[in-house]
């Protein structure tokens, strides 16, 4: 009997379609979903708030932020670092105090042992012989308290012998504020002010945020978007397309807007828009790992 439909039960093979359908119905296994266009952040939106920037700034790596959002993030990170440093310093001082107490107790113990040894010096050999004979007699014992094993085998029913847990040791925190996207050190003076060129379409009634095409290249007037690679010129903050950079700017390395000399560091390529659960604009797939059934 041949199969005439995907849901036919007469086949001897567990098909991929049936396996996928059963997996989605049972909730087991990993689930993949292709991210749609509506889930992708626009190129002119902040990487933190995912909203259009009122006062856009860009990092040297090309990540766009709203100035208010990134300043609030930097202040929050500095407060968190200061709090963690205080906790680490408190832990360090506590450890130093404990080490000093242990060293002092060890000195006192050595002092007391020396005094006791000097006081019982004439009967030292007699006591050693007695202890040797006592050890010979205890060799046949099977008690687990022998050789001070009572300290190695604590009892969970006696409060004085119950083992205690030690607090988790804190590691020294990183004192540098790092970019939330790239993870590299971020300083306030490294942020570059960005100035987008609004599109001139002769429609003053429609708000700029409501338009699909909002900004254009400052040199060629090409419409900017997620599918158009763009860059920021550091001296002026103007946004131009990478095509303009390759065909016009890189020839003489002169800013076409001001006529000043440029370097490679003055050209900062903007990162493409991405989603909140996607690492970049190239990997537009969401994946959730679920429990799997094993035979």
Buried (B, 14 or more C-beta within 10 A) or exposed (E): EEEEEEEEEEEEEEEEEBEEEEBEEEEEBEBEEEBEEEBBBBBBBBBBBBEBBEBBBBBBBBBBBBBBBBBEBBEEBEEEBEEBEEEBEEBEEEEEEEEEEEEEEEEEEEEEEEEEEEEEEEEEEEEEEEEEEEEEEEEEEEEEEEEEEEEEEEEEEEEEEEEEEEEEEEEEBEEEBEBBBBEEEBEEEBBBEBEBBEBEEEEEEEEEEEEEEBBBBBBEEBBBBBEBBBBBBBBBBBBBBBBBBEEBBEEEEEBBEEEEEBEEEBBBBBBBBBBEEBEEBEEBEBEEEEEEEEE
